[in-house]
Structure formats: C-alpha cells, structure tokens
C-alpha cells in the first residue's frame, strides 16, 4: 500500500529527529542541573527553582511525545494499521511540534492524512 509506505517514511523521519531532540533535552537538563547546583552552592538556588521545575515539566512532555512517536514508528513498520489510527491525532502532532521539535511535529501532521486513508 502506497499510504503505508508514506507513513513509514514520515514516522522514520519523525523518530530520528525526536531522538535528536531528546538528546538535546538531556544536554539542556544537565546544564540546568549544574547551574542549579552551582547557584545552590553560592546561596542563590532559590532563583533557579521555578525555571528548573518548568524545565522538568517541558522535558517530561517531550519524553511522552517521543514515546508516542516510537509507538507509531513501531506500528508503521509492523503494518499495524489499528494502532496507527488509534495513536494518530492532530492534537498530538501540534504538541509534538511544540515540545519535540519542528520536524517531528510536521511529520506527524503530514502522516495524519495517509493514516486516516488506510
């Protein structure tokens, strides 16, 4: 099926770029933690509490989006159309666009049409 092949390609691209984005998030997490540790050591840790908490929430959402993209990627490769239709949602694509990077979000938006046609 041409639509399934298209979805596989979109999901592969989304998966690769979501992995890259998670690695970037992890690097940012390490820098936030080191800045927080340094600020705490010099007595200014309270300035970093709110930004660190906001960052952790954003990081958690990014990981959830990554796991959803991974589930869709596995379903596309297995030809599991039911799981693809279940997990494909334009709202999740927009959330991915915001939290998992532009490319994974765009790939999920583009994949939504062919998934609905399967």
C-alpha positions in Angstrom: 0.0 0.0 0.0 1.4 3.4 -1.0 -0.1 5.2 2.0 1.5 2.7 4.4 4.9 3.3 2.7 4.4 7.0 3.0 3.5 6.7 6.7 6.6 4.5 7.3 8.8 7.2 5.8 7.2 10.0 7.8 7.4 8.0 11.0 11.1 7.2 10.4 11.9 10.9 9.9 9.9 11.8 13.0 11.5 9.1 15.1 15.1 10.1 14.1 14.5 13.8 14.8 12.7 13.1 18.0 15.7 11.1 19.2 17.9 14.0 18.3 15.6 16.4 20.2 15.6 14.1 23.3 19.4 14.2 23.3 19.3 18.0 23.2 16.8 18.0 26.1 19.1 15.7 28.1 22.0 18.1 27.4 19.9 21.0 28.5 18.8 19.1 31.6 22.5 18.6 32.6 23.2 22.3 32.1 20.1 23.3 34.2 21.1 20.8 36.9 24.7 22.1 37.0 23.6 25.7 37.1 21.1 24.9 39.9 23.8 23.1 41.8 26.2 26.0 41.5 23.6 28.5 42.4 22.6 26.5 45.4 26.3 26.2 46.5 26.7 30.0 46.4 23.3 30.6 48.1 21.2 31.6 45.1 19.5 28.3 44.5 16.0 29.8 45.0 16.4 31.8 41.8 16.6 28.6 39.8 13.8 26.6 41.5 10.9 27.8 39.3 12.9 27.7 36.0 14.1 24.2 36.9 10.5 23.0 37.6 9.2 24.5 34.4 12.0 22.8 32.5 11.3 19.4 34.1 7.6 19.7 33.1 8.6 20.5 29.5 11.1 17.7 29.5 8.5 15.2 30.7 6.1 16.2 27.9 8.9 15.9 25.4 9.6 12.3 26.6 5.9 11.4 26.4 5.8 12.7 22.8 8.9 10.7 22.0 7.3 7.5 23.3 4.2 8.1 21.3 6.3 8.7 18.1 8.2 5.5 18.9 4.9 3.6 19.3 3.7 4.9 15.9 7.0 4.1 14.3 6.9 0.5 15.5 3.2 0.2 14.4 4.0 1.6 10.9 6.9 -0.9 10.5 4.7 -3.8 11.7 1.8 -2.8 9.4 -0.4 -2.3 12.5 -3.0 0.0 11.0 -5.3 -0.2 14.0 -2.6 1.2 16.3 -1.6 3.8 13.8 -5.2 5.0 13.6 -5.5 4.9 17.4 -2.4 7.0 18.0 -2.6 9.4 15.1 -4.1 12.6 16.3 -3.7 16.2 15.0 -3.6 17.5 18.6 -0.6 15.2 19.4 1.0 16.4 16.2 0.7 20.0 17.5 2.0 19.0 20.9 5.0 17.3 19.1 5.5 20.5 17.1 5.9 22.5 20.3 7.7 20.0 22.6 9.6 17.6 20.3 10.8 19.8 17.6 9.5 21.2 14.3 10.4 18.3 12.1 8.8 15.5 14.1 5.7 17.7 14.5 5.5 18.4 10.8 6.0 14.7 10.0 3.1 13.8 12.3 0.9 16.4 10.7 1.8 15.1 7.2 1.2 11.5 8.3 -2.2 12.1 9.7 -3.9 12.2 6.3 -2.4 9.0 4.9 -3.1 7.2 8.2 -6.8 8.2 8.0 -6.9 6.9 4.4 -5.5 3.4 5.5 
